[in-house]
Every structure is written in C-alpha cells, then in structure tokens.
C-alpha cells in the first residue's frame, strides 16, 4: 500500500522542522553561540520550539502511517494530519512570542494532544478488533 496521505504530512512536517531548525541556527549565528543557549532567551525559545516539534512529530507520523495502512479513510487521516499540523504551527508561533505562555501555544498543545488521543483510541480499537477476528 502506498501511504500518500502520510507522505503529504511527512513532507509538510519536514518543512516545518527545517524552518524551526533554521530559526535556531539564525539565532546561534546572531549571538555567536555554538552550544547551548548562551543565556539568550530568544535562542532558548527557538531551541525549545524545534525540540518540541521533534518530540511530537515522529510518533504522530508513525501513527498516521499505521492508521493509513490499516485502511482508515483519507478524510479522517487528513483531519488528523491537518489539525495536528495546525496545532504544531500554533505551538511554534506561540512559543516564539516574547511573553510567557501564549494562547496560541496553549491552543497548539491542546490540538496536538486531542489528535494524539483520538489516534491512540482508534489504533487500540482497530488492533483489538483485528486480534478478535
């Protein structure tokens, strides 16, 4: 089976991760910081925005590919992928804001967790049904 929906979202998330990594590199060059954050709050935020995406994106893409391979409808897969992508964009944008915890960051993590929970429930349900029949 060709995982076309997963391929689309993998490509989108690769671009997002590259953009977040480029932000870290720009801030490192600007502050002449080779390792760590050098006490630079903006660099620390950029590092966390990239790191946070790198922590969440892989498991969701794996989950998306398993669901697609198990025959989940393209509409539902796009709903998961699109909402998760929106959540990650909001979170990264919110984390880049100078004031502490922003509403965009809160909304982003809420969307992220809702998608993860829905996918987890569906994966468990499909696995149990498959094992029973």
C-alpha positions as CSV (number, residue, x, y, z in Angstrom):
1,X,0.0,0.0,0.0
2,X,1.3,3.5,-0.9
3,X,0.9,5.8,2.1
4,X,0.0,9.0,0.1
5,X,-1.6,10.9,3.0
6,X,1.3,10.1,5.3
7,X,3.7,11.2,2.6
8,X,1.9,14.5,2.3
9,X,2.1,15.3,6.1
10,X,5.7,13.9,6.3
11,X,6.7,16.5,3.7
12,X,4.9,19.3,5.5
13,X,6.5,18.4,8.8
14,X,9.9,18.1,7.2
15,X,9.5,21.7,6.0
16,X,8.3,22.8,9.5
17,X,11.2,21.1,11.2
18,X,13.7,22.7,8.7
19,X,12.1,26.2,9.3
20,X,12.4,25.7,13.1
21,X,16.0,24.4,12.8
22,X,16.9,27.4,10.6
23,X,15.5,29.7,13.3
24,X,17.8,28.1,15.8
25,X,20.8,28.5,13.5
26,X,20.0,32.1,12.7
27,X,19.8,32.9,16.5
28,X,23.0,31.0,17.1
29,X,24.9,33.0,14.4
30,X,23.4,36.3,15.6
31,X,24.5,35.6,19.2
32,X,27.7,33.7,18.3
33,X,26.6,30.8,20.4
34,X,27.9,27.4,19.4
35,X,26.5,25.1,22.1
36,X,23.6,25.5,24.5
37,X,21.7,28.8,24.6
38,X,24.4,31.1,25.9
39,X,21.9,32.7,28.2
40,X,20.0,34.1,25.2
41,X,16.2,33.8,26.0
42,X,15.3,34.1,22.3
43,X,17.7,31.3,21.4
44,X,16.3,29.2,24.2
45,X,12.8,29.6,22.8
46,X,13.9,28.7,19.3
47,X,15.6,25.6,20.6
48,X,12.5,24.5,22.5
49,X,10.2,25.2,19.5
50,X,12.4,22.9,17.4
51,X,12.9,20.4,20.1
52,X,9.2,20.2,21.0
53,X,8.2,19.6,17.3
54,X,10.9,17.0,17.0
55,X,9.5,15.2,20.1
56,X,5.9,15.1,18.9
57,X,6.0,14.8,15.1
58,X,7.7,11.4,14.7
59,X,5.2,9.4,16.8
60,X,2.2,11.1,15.2
61,X,3.6,10.4,11.7
62,X,4.2,6.7,12.7
63,X,0.6,6.6,14.0
64,X,-0.7,8.2,10.8
65,X,1.1,5.7,8.7
66,X,-0.2,2.7,10.7
67,X,-3.8,4.0,10.5
68,X,-3.4,4.6,6.8
69,X,-2.0,1.1,6.3
70,X,-5.0,-0.3,8.3
71,X,-7.4,1.3,5.9
72,X,-8.6,4.4,7.8
73,X,-10.5,6.8,5.5
74,X,-8.5,9.5,3.8
75,X,-10.9,12.1,5.2
76,X,-10.1,11.1,8.8
77,X,-6.4,10.8,8.1
78,X,-6.4,14.4,6.6
79,X,-8.4,15.6,9.7
80,X,-5.8,14.1,12.0
81,X,-2.9,15.4,9.9
82,X,-4.3,18.8,9.2
83,X,-5.4,19.5,12.8
84,X,-2.0,18.2,14.1
85,X,-0.2,20.4,11.6
86,X,-2.2,23.5,12.7
87,X,-1.5,22.6,16.3
88,X,2.2,22.4,15.7
89,X,2.2,25.7,13.8
90,X,0.3,27.4,16.6
91,X,2.5,26.0,19.3
92,X,5.7,27.0,17.5
93,X,4.4,30.5,16.8
94,X,3.2,30.9,20.4
95,X,6.5,29.7,21.8
96,X,8.3,32.3,19.7
97,X,6.4,35.1,21.3
98,X,8.3,37.1,23.9
99,X,5.7,36.9,26.6
100,X,5.5,33.6,28.6
101,X,2.8,31.2,27.7
102,X,0.6,32.5,24.9
103,X,-2.9,31.4,23.9
104,X,-1.5,30.2,20.6
105,X,0.9,27.9,22.4
106,X,-1.9,26.6,24.7
107,X,-4.2,26.0,21.7
108,X,-1.4,24.3,19.8
109,X,-0.7,21.8,22.5
110,X,-4.5,21.2,23.0
111,X,-4.9,20.4,19.3
112,X,-1.8,18.2,19.4
113,X,-3.0,16.2,22.4
114,X,-6.5,15.8,21.1
115,X,-5.2,14.4,17.8
116,X,-2.9,12.1,19.7
117,X,-5.7,10.9,21.9
118,X,-8.1,10.3,19.0
119,X,-5.4,8.4,17.1
120,X,-4.5,6.3,20.1
121,X,-8.1,5.3,20.7
122,X,-8.6,4.4,17.1
123,X,-5.3,2.4,17.0
124,X,-6.2,0.5,20.1
125,X,-9.7,-0.2,18.8
126,X,-8.5,-1.4,15.4
127,X,-5.8,-3.6,16.9
128,X,-8.3,-5.2,19.4
129,X,-10.8,-5.8,16.6
130,X,-8.1,-7.3,14.4
131,X,-6.9,-9.6,17.1
132,X,-10.5,-10.8,17.9
133,X,-11.4,-11.5,14.3
